[in-house]
């Protein structure tokens, strides 16, 4: 893996974690909010995805939608 890829993964992970923190949403809360929009996933799985920083754009948008993030800062 190219170092640049790790930098992008770190950036996207930080972006999602910052949005969760800004809204005081825990991983357990996120599971419930995702379930509310029809996305079924476990807390450990979500925690691992975010921790690794390797997740799809679809997962990112699902999370942002679930927590009500209409805008994000890059």
MIDOSE-1310 file (N, C-alpha, C; in nm, 2 decimals, decimal comma, always signed):
residues 74
xxxx	+0,08/-0,12/+0,00/+0,00/+0,00/+0,00/+0,09/+0,12/+0,00; +0,05/+0,22/-0,08/+0,13/+0,34/-0,09/+0,10/+0,43/+0,04; +0,20/+0,50/+0,08/+0,18/+0,58/+0,20/+0,07/+0,68/+0,18; +0,05/+0,73/+0,06/-0,05/+0,83/+0,04/-0,19/+0,77/+0,07
xxxx	-0,21/+0,64/+0,04/-0,34/+0,58/+0,07/-0,36/+0,58/+0,22; -0,26/+0,55/+0,30/-0,28/+0,55/+0,44/-0,32/+0,69/+0,49; -0,26/+0,79/+0,42/-0,30/+0,93/+0,46/-0,44/+0,96/+0,43; -0,49/+0,91/+0,31/-0,63/+0,93/+0,28/-0,72/+0,86/+0,38
xxxx	-0,69/+0,74/+0,41/-0,77/+0,66/+0,51/-0,77/+0,73/+0,64; -0,66/+0,78/+0,68/-0,66/+0,85/+0,81/-0,74/+0,98/+0,80; -0,74/+1,05/+0,69/-0,82/+1,17/+0,68/-0,97/+1,14/+0,68; -1,01/+1,03/+0,61/-1,16/+1,00/+0,61/-1,20/+0,95/+0,74
xxxx	-1,12/+0,87/+0,81/-1,15/+0,82/+0,94/-1,17/+0,94/+1,04; -1,08/+1,03/+1,03/-1,08/+1,15/+1,12/-1,21/+1,23/+1,09; -1,24/+1,25/+0,96/-1,36/+1,32/+0,93/-1,49/+1,26/+0,99; -1,50/+1,13/+0,98/-1,62/+1,06/+1,03/-1,62/+1,07/+1,18
xxxx	-1,51/+1,04/+1,25/-1,50/+1,05/+1,39/-1,53/+1,19/+1,44; -1,48/+1,29/+1,37/-1,51/+1,43/+1,41/-1,66/+1,46/+1,41; -1,73/+1,41/+1,30/-1,87/+1,44/+1,29/-1,95/+1,36/+1,40; -1,90/+1,24/+1,43/-1,97/+1,17/+1,54/-1,95/+1,24/+1,68
xxxx	-1,83/+1,29/+1,70/-1,80/+1,36/+1,82/-1,87/+1,49/+1,83; -1,88/+1,56/+1,72/-1,95/+1,69/+1,72/-2,09/+1,68/+1,76; -2,15/+1,56/+1,73/-2,29/+1,54/+1,76/-2,31/+1,45/+1,88; -2,20/+1,42/+1,95/-2,21/+1,34/+2,07/-2,27/+1,20/+2,04
xxxx	-2,24/+1,14/+1,93/-2,29/+1,01/+1,89/-2,19/+0,90/+1,92; -2,22/+0,81/+2,00/-2,13/+0,70/+2,03/-2,15/+0,59/+1,92; -2,06/+0,49/+1,92/-2,08/+0,38/+1,82/-2,21/+0,31/+1,85; -2,25/+0,29/+1,97/-2,38/+0,23/+2,00/-2,49/+0,31/+1,95
xxxx	-2,48/+0,44/+1,96/-2,59/+0,53/+1,91/-2,59/+0,52/+1,76; -2,47/+0,51/+1,70/-2,47/+0,50/+1,55/-2,53/+0,38/+1,50; -2,52/+0,26/+1,57/-2,58/+0,14/+1,53/-2,73/+0,16/+1,52; -2,79/+0,22/+1,63/-2,93/+0,25/+1,63/-2,98/+0,34/+1,52
xxxx	-2,90/+0,45/+1,49/-2,93/+0,54/+1,39/-2,92/+0,48/+1,25; -2,82/+0,39/+1,23/-2,81/+0,32/+1,10/-2,93/+0,23/+1,08; -2,97/+0,16/+1,19/-3,08/+0,07/+1,19/-3,21/+0,15/+1,15; -3,22/+0,27/+1,20/-3,33/+0,36/+1,16/-3,34/+0,39/+1,02
xxxx	-3,23/+0,38/+0,94/-3,24/+0,41/+0,80/-3,23/+0,28/+0,72; -3,24/+0,17/+0,79/-3,24/+0,04/+0,72/-3,10/-0,03/+0,70; -3,00/+0,02/+0,77/-2,87/-0,04/+0,76/-2,84/-0,12/+0,88; -2,83/-0,25/+0,87/-2,81/-0,34/+0,98/-2,66/-0,37/+0,99
xxxx	-2,60/-0,34/+1,11/-2,46/-0,37/+1,13/-2,44/-0,38/+1,28; -2,34/-0,45/+1,32/-2,31/-0,46/+1,47/-2,21/-0,35/+1,51; -2,22/-0,32/+1,64/-2,13/-0,22/+1,70/-1,98/-0,26/+1,68; -1,94/-0,39/+1,71/-1,80/-0,42/+1,69/-1,76/-0,41/+1,54
xxxx	-1,84/-0,44/+1,45/-1,81/-0,43/+1,31/-1,79/-0,28/+1,27; -1,88/-0,20/+1,32/-1,87/-0,05/+1,29/-1,75/+0,01/+1,35; -1,72/-0,03/+1,47/-1,60/+0,02/+1,54/-1,48/-0,02/+1,47; -1,47/-0,15/+1,42/-1,35/-0,19/+1,34/-1,34/-0,12/+1,21
xxxx	-1,45/-0,10/+1,14/-1,45/-0,03/+1,01/-1,39/+0,11/+1,03; -1,44/+0,18/+1,13/-1,40/+0,32/+1,15/-1,26/+0,32/+1,20; -1,22/+0,23/+1,29/-1,08/+0,23/+1,34/-0,98/+0,20/+1,23; -1,01/+0,12/+1,14/-0,92/+0,09/+1,03/-0,92/+0,20/+0,93
xxxx	-1,03/+0,28/+0,92/-1,03/+0,38/+0,82/-1,06/+0,33/+0,68; -1,09/+0,20/+0,67/-1,12/+0,14/+0,54/-1,26/+0,10/+0,53; -1,34/+0,19/+0,47/-1,48/+0,17/+0,45/-1,52/+0,24/+0,32; -1,63/+0,19/+0,27/-1,68/+0,25/+0,14/-1,74/+0,39/+0,15
xxxx	-1,74/+0,45/+0,04/-1,81/+0,58/+0,04/-1,96/+0,57/+0,08; -2,02/+0,45/+0,04/-2,16/+0,43/+0,07/-2,17/+0,42/+0,23; -2,08/+0,35/+0,30/-2,09/+0,35/+0,44/-2,07/+0,49/+0,50; -1,98/+0,57/+0,45/-1,96/+0,70/+0,50/-2,09/+0,78/+0,48
xxxx	-2,15/+0,78/+0,37/-2,27/+0,86/+0,34/-2,39/+0,80/+0,43; -2,39/+0,67/+0,45/-2,49/+0,62/+0,54/-2,48/+0,67/+0,68; -2,35/+0,67/+0,73/-2,33/+0,72/+0,86/-2,36/+0,87/+0,88; -2,32/+0,95/+0,78/-2,34/+1,09/+0,78/-2,49/+1,12/+0,78
xxxx	-2,56/+1,05/+0,69/-2,71/+1,06/+0,68/-2,78/+1,02/+0,81; -2,74/+0,91/+0,87/-2,80/+0,86/+0,99/-2,78/+0,96/+1,11; -2,67/+1,03/+1,12/-2,65/+1,13/+1,23/-2,69/+1,27/+1,19; -2,75/+1,28/+1,07/-2,80/+1,41/+1,04/-2,70/+1,52/+0,99
xxxx	-2,59/+1,47/+0,94/-2,48/+1,56/+0,89/-2,52/+1,60/+0,75; -2,57/+1,72/+0,73/-2,60/+1,77/+0,60/-2,48/+1,83/+0,53; -2,39/+1,88/+0,61/-2,27/+1,94/+0,55/-2,15/+1,88/+0,63; -2,03/+1,87/+0,56/-1,91/+1,83/+0,63/-1,80/+1,93/+0,59
xx	-1,70/+1,94/+0,68/-1,59/+2,02/+0,65/-1,47/+1,93/+0,61; -1,41/+1,96/+0,50/-1,30/+1,88/+0,45/-1,17/+1,95/+0,49
